[in-house]
């Protein structure tokens, strides 16, 4: 009987079996060990949706994992929270898939369910330029196309909001008492950071450092965490039917707002440490 392996040769599969059994490294730098008495594989995904998606698929292809715990830092769009707080969204969306509408077009064959960003709403009118028209017109947010395993081959599904694993999200509700850092050397936050579950986070290949767009993402999508990777990890895990959750500590108020609110250079290390502390506690609570 001949066995066909479409993407990985039989020789590679033998090597992967050794890795799964003994834990050496291959390709990306996978660190294999034990954390909170649980066997773990730890790997850095890299910046952006492409790196995150490829790495997640590679992880799930090479290793027999029970679930994916994604953690890191994020920009904040929620004025009720502050730098250092650790957020755990229930839903993630990729907000970088756009239909950029031509000027003068009223209707098209694109998805209009998730709303649009109209550039004219943000025009800075002056006496020399006083118009409601902007040549950039508007962009409509589009759902992702996914192809789940065990589905009909090449039968696409569309999804905008990807839900994290229900059991993982329930466990996340027990993380409120994790001790978090609130100072970097002599610079301290106004209050001690908290761990909180939130409704939504968004991700795209965009570093959001703009107040107007931050406020748009919060008002349109009720987004709290804004990052560049989590939705990609969520979408791959959804297609591969693997449990997933993301833990993101807020490192800055995306686009600024006050003297303290956009100090990513100061508080990135603090946010990273807080995110890791919550991750470790989460792992300790897994059965």
N, C-alpha and C positions, 0 to 999 in steps of 0.2 A: 504494500500500500504506500503510495507516494503522498507526502504531506507538503502542502504549499504554504509558505510564509511570505505574505505579500510585501512586508516592509523590513523584516528582520530574518537573516539567514539562520539555518539550523545551528551553525557553529556559534553564532552570536547568542542564540537562545541557550546553548549549553553554558556559555560564559555567564549569562544572566542568571541561570539556575545556581551557579556557584556563588554569585553575588547575593542572591536571595538567601542562600544557606549560610554563608560565612561573612558577608559584609565588607568586601573590598570596594574600591571606587571605580567608576567607569564614566566616561564622558564628562558631564558636569561633576563638580566636587560634591558628591553625596556623602554626608557624614552620618554614620550608622552607629547607634548606641542605645542607651537607656536613659530615660528622663522620667522622674517620678514613678519608677518601677514599671514603666511602659516602654516597649521597644519602639524606637522612632527612627525615621530617616529625615534628616534636615538638609535643606538645599536652598541656596539663594536664587531667587527667580530672575533678578535683574529688572531694569527700568522698562516700563511700558507694557502695553497689552500683548504685543507679539512675543516678547520674552516670557511673559507670565503664562500665556497660552501654550507655547511650545514646551516650556519646562514642566507644566502640569501634565501635559499629555505624555511626556517622556517619563515622568515619575510614575504615572499610572500604568504605563506600558512595561516598564522594567521591574517594578516592585509590586508585591502583593500587599497593598495597604488597606487598612480598614476604613480610613477617612482622611480628609485633607484639612489641616488647620493652617490658615493663612494669617500672617500677622505682620504688622509694620506701623508706619505713621501715615497720617492723612491731613489734608487741609480741612478746615471746619467751615460749614455754612450755617450752623445753627447758633443764633445769638444767645441762646439760653445756656450754652456750654462754653468752656474755656480751654486754653492750652493745657495739655497734660491729662485731660479727661480721656478715658478709654471707652470707645464706642464699639458696639457689636450690632450692626444692622441686621434686620430680618430679611430684607430684600436688597438686591444689587441690580443696577441697570448699566448697560453700556451706552453712554450718552455722546458717543463720538461717531455714530452711524447716522449720517444726515442725507436728506434730499434737499439740495440747494435750489430753491425755486427760481425760475426765470422771472424777470420783471414783467408785470402785466398779466401773468398767468393766474387765473382764478381757481382752476381745478386741474388735477393731474392724476396719474395712475399710481400715486405713492400713498403710503399710509399716513393718515391724518389723525389717528386716535390719540397720539401722545403729545400733541401740541407742537408749537413752533416758537422760534425766536425771531422776532421782527426787528431788524436793525434800525428802522426808522424810529422805534420807540426810544432809542438811545442817542439820537442825533442831538448835537449841541447847537441849537439854532442861534443865529446872530442876525444883525440887521442886513448883512450881506448874503446870508444863507438862511432863508426862512421858508422851509418846505417840509411837507410831511412825507416826501418820497426819498428813499435811500436806494441807490443803485445796487446795493448788496441784497435788497429785498428781504427774504426770510428763509430760514432753514427749518425743515420739519424733522423731528426725531423719529428714527425708524427702528423697528424691532430687529433682532438678530435672526438669521437663519441657522437652525441647528439640525443635526442628523443623528438622533439618539441610537445607541447600540440596541440591538434586538428589534429595531424598527424596520419598516419596509425600506429596502435599499433605494437611495436617492429620493426618498419622500421627505421633503423639507417640512420643518415646523418653525413657527415664528414665536419668538418670546422677547419681551422687553424686561419685565421684572423677574429675576431669578431668586427663588426663595432658598435660604440656607436650610440645612437639615433641622427638622423639628425637634429631635431629641437633643441635638447640640445646642439649639437656641434655648431650650428649657434649662439645660445645665448652666448656660450662661447667666441665667437669673440668680444663680447662687454665688456670683463673683463679687458682690457688692462690698465685701469687707477686705478685699485685697489691699495691702499696704502699698501706697504709691508715693513716688518722690514728688516734692513740690518746689525744690530749690536747685539751681545750678550755681555752685559756689555761693556767692553772696546775693544772687538774684533769685527772688522767690515769687511765686504766683500769689494772687490775691486770696485764694483759698486752697485747701487741699484737693487734689484731683479726685474724681470719682470714676467708677465703672458703671456704665449704663447701657442697657439695650435700647436701640433706637429703631425706627421703622425702616429707614431707607438710606442707602449709600449709592454713590454713582462713581463711575470710572470712565476714563477716556485717555487717549494719547495727548493730553493737554495738561500742562501745569497751570492750574488756575490761580492767578495772582491779580485778579481784577474784581473789585468790589461789586460792580454792576452785574457781572455774570454770576458771581457767587450768590447774590441776592435773587437772581433769576432762578438758579438751580434750587434754591430753598423754597421759593414761592411756587414754582411750577411742579417740582417733583417731591417736595418735602424732604430733600436730601440733607443729611447731616455730614457724613464723611465724604470727602472728595479725594479720590486717589487715581492712580494710573494703571492698576493691575487687577484689583479684586474681582471685577465683573468678568474678566477673562478666565480667571481661575474658576469662578462659579459656573460659567457656561461650559467649560470642559468637563467639570465634575458632574454637571447635570446630564450631559450627553453620555458620560461613562457610568452613570448611576452610582456615583460615589458620594457619601456624606461630606458636606463642606460647611465651614463657617469661617468668617474673617473677623479678626480682632485688630482694630485700628485706633491708635492713640493720636490725639489731635496735636499737631506740632505748630500750627499757625491758624489765624483767621484769614482765609483765602482772600487776598486783595487788601488786607489791612482794615483798620477801623479806628484804632486808638494807638497811643504810644506803646502799648504792650502787646497789641493783638497780632502782630505779624513778625514775631521774633523767632523765625524758624532757625536762624543761625545759632541762636542762644539755646532754644528749647528742644531742638531735634534730638539731642542725646537723651534728655529727660523723657521725652515722649517714647523714644525707642525702648528705654529701660522699662517704662511703665507697661508698654505693650507686651514685652517679654514676661514680666511678672504675672500679668493676667493669663498669658498663654500657659505658663507653668502651672498655675493654680487650676486652670481648666483641665489640663492633662491629668492632674491628680484626682479630679472628680470623675474621670471616665472609668467605667467598669472594665 
